[in-house]
Amino acid sequence: MRIVDDEGGRIAGFGTRVFDELTGGRYVTLARSDLSRLLYETSAESIEVLFGDEIVALEERADRVGVRLRRGGERHFDLVVGADGLHSQVRRLAFGPQQAFERHLGYGVAAFETDGYDRRDENTYLMYAKPGRMIGRFTLRDDRTLFVFIFTGDTDRWPGTLAEQKAKLHDLYRGARWEWPAAAGELDRANELYFDRVSQIEMDSWSRGRVALIGDAAFCVSLVAGQGSALAMISAYVLAGELARAGGSYCEAFSAYETRLRSYIARKQRGAKRFATAFAPRTSRGLWFRNQVVRAFSLPGAARLVVGRDIADRLDLPDYRWDERGEGATESREGLGIMR
Ligand SMILES: Cc1cc2nc3c(=O)[nH]c(=O)nc-3n(C[C@H](O)[C@H](O)[C@H](O)COP(=O)(O)OP(=O)(O)OC[C@H]3O[C@@H](n4cnc5c(N)ncnc54)[C@H](O)[C@@H]3O)c2cc1C
């Protein structure tokens, strides 16, 4: 990670060695899309996957849940597990509107990928910041580049269309230096742009009746935590394990799932809130202070002191003995279904 100034000169930074140290050499980074692909390839033969469809209504009955799909008609399942992210539709249908659970952290985020950008710094996350505005550039495989923007902003007048979102970024970053002019040109050509609030999800319970939530849908820690994918995987693993262990008693499984993870996730959410200001400090003083802290990371032990608790943690995941159970440990009325 390298923080740069207006001309691209290095202000501060640290190498992956810091993460290696914090994780005992177990640091690995992979794209969310690769993780998705791997999960899909591993499970596609044993479960039914419906693409391009979504749940539009849920109706809980005594012994099952009635699910209405936008295209696929009405079906019934023993349980419904919502893994549909920060803006979960399953959460909205089963628990209530997004506003009841979303806690905006005071930042917005935008990101897009581009092909053939002429500057490449392999394996380096470059970060440029002005008060309340951050631009990140990350070199990807196959000549691709990822740009990320984090900026302070309220939730009013949130731009809806792609053109409005691009215009908003132009507005926010007007006068920015470093590679903003070149990035702006790439932005104008982009056909897809991720644009969202930086928010967390806080719920009193991650299940209701026969419906449960995992990952961002249940407890989004936000991108500033930098661990949302791992936490989503952990929650899926624990929920599946507890369901298998409970042998059909889903109430028991849902409760064990929450007992195991709730305080752990709450700690992650608190850590992310603290960390949010380090991504896009709001003042020049804050920026200066953040850069000093990052500089100190190269001193032995300093990173462990500042972020060690948030990055490497001691969660003992149970061994649910999948190998002994084999396939079919959890059975459902129609088999297990995943919707993406
Ligand atoms: C810019 C950015 C950078 C990030 N960087 C990191 C990082 O470095 N490390 C990290 O660990 N995490 C990072 N995160 C967070 C991470 O991406 C999420 O925490 C993680 O993807 C959550 O996984 P999930 O499966 O719960 O939800 P998601 O990955 O959001 O997946 C939800 C899925 O549900 C689908 N879906 C949504 N609505 C519906 C619907 N109505 N019907 C059917 N399907 C639907 C979506 O298409 C999507 O495929 C970042 C996030 C952002 C935005």
The ligand as a Gaussian input file, in Angstrom:
#p B3LYP/6-31G(d) Opt

LIG

0 1
 C      -15.576000      -1.324000      -3.296000
 C      -15.604000      -2.472000      -2.312000
 C      -14.403000      -3.032000      -1.886000
 C      -14.422000      -4.098000      -0.983000
 N      -13.240000      -4.636000      -0.602000
 C      -13.228000      -5.711000       0.204000
 C      -12.012000      -6.353000       0.551000
 O      -10.942000      -5.902000       0.156000
 N      -12.071000      -7.463000       1.314000
 C      -13.255000      -7.986000       1.760000
 O      -13.251000      -9.021000       2.415000
 N      -14.412000      -7.382000       1.481000
 C      -14.433000      -6.265000       0.704000
 N      -15.609000      -5.672000       0.394000
 C      -16.844000      -6.186000       1.006000
 C      -17.291000      -7.484000       0.329000
 O      -17.393000      -7.291000      -1.073000
 C      -18.650000      -7.893000       0.903000
 O      -18.633000      -7.829000       2.309000
 C      -18.964000      -9.335000       0.491000
 O      -19.005000      -9.411000      -0.923000
 C      -20.286000      -9.779000       1.102000
 O      -20.619000     -11.018000       0.560000
 P      -22.140000     -11.465000       0.452000
 O      -22.105000     -12.764000      -0.265000
 O      -22.787000     -11.373000       1.780000
 O      -22.842000     -10.350000      -0.433000
 P      -22.505000      -9.910000      -1.932000
 O      -21.092000     -10.210000      -2.304000
 O      -22.992000      -8.503000      -2.043000
 O      -23.392000     -10.873000      -2.800000
 C      -24.790000     -10.724000      -2.847000
 C      -25.273000     -11.395000      -4.107000
 O      -26.701000     -11.370000      -4.106000
 C      -27.145000     -10.962000      -5.385000
 N      -28.434000     -10.284000      -5.200000
 C      -28.655000      -9.061000      -4.686000
 N      -29.969000      -8.792000      -4.675000
 C      -30.584000      -9.861000      -5.193000
 C      -31.937000     -10.189000      -5.447000
 N      -32.929000      -9.320000      -5.176000
 N      -32.216000     -11.397000      -5.984000
 C      -31.223000     -12.274000      -6.284000
 N      -29.924000     -12.022000      -6.064000
 C      -29.616000     -10.836000      -5.538000
 C      -26.067000     -10.032000      -5.904000
 O      -26.099000      -9.968000      -7.324000
 C      -24.812000     -10.703000      -5.391000
 O      -24.335000     -11.667000      -6.273000
 C      -15.645000      -4.593000      -0.491000
 C      -16.855000      -4.023000      -0.912000
 C      -16.837000      -2.974000      -1.816000
 C      -18.139000      -2.367000      -2.231000

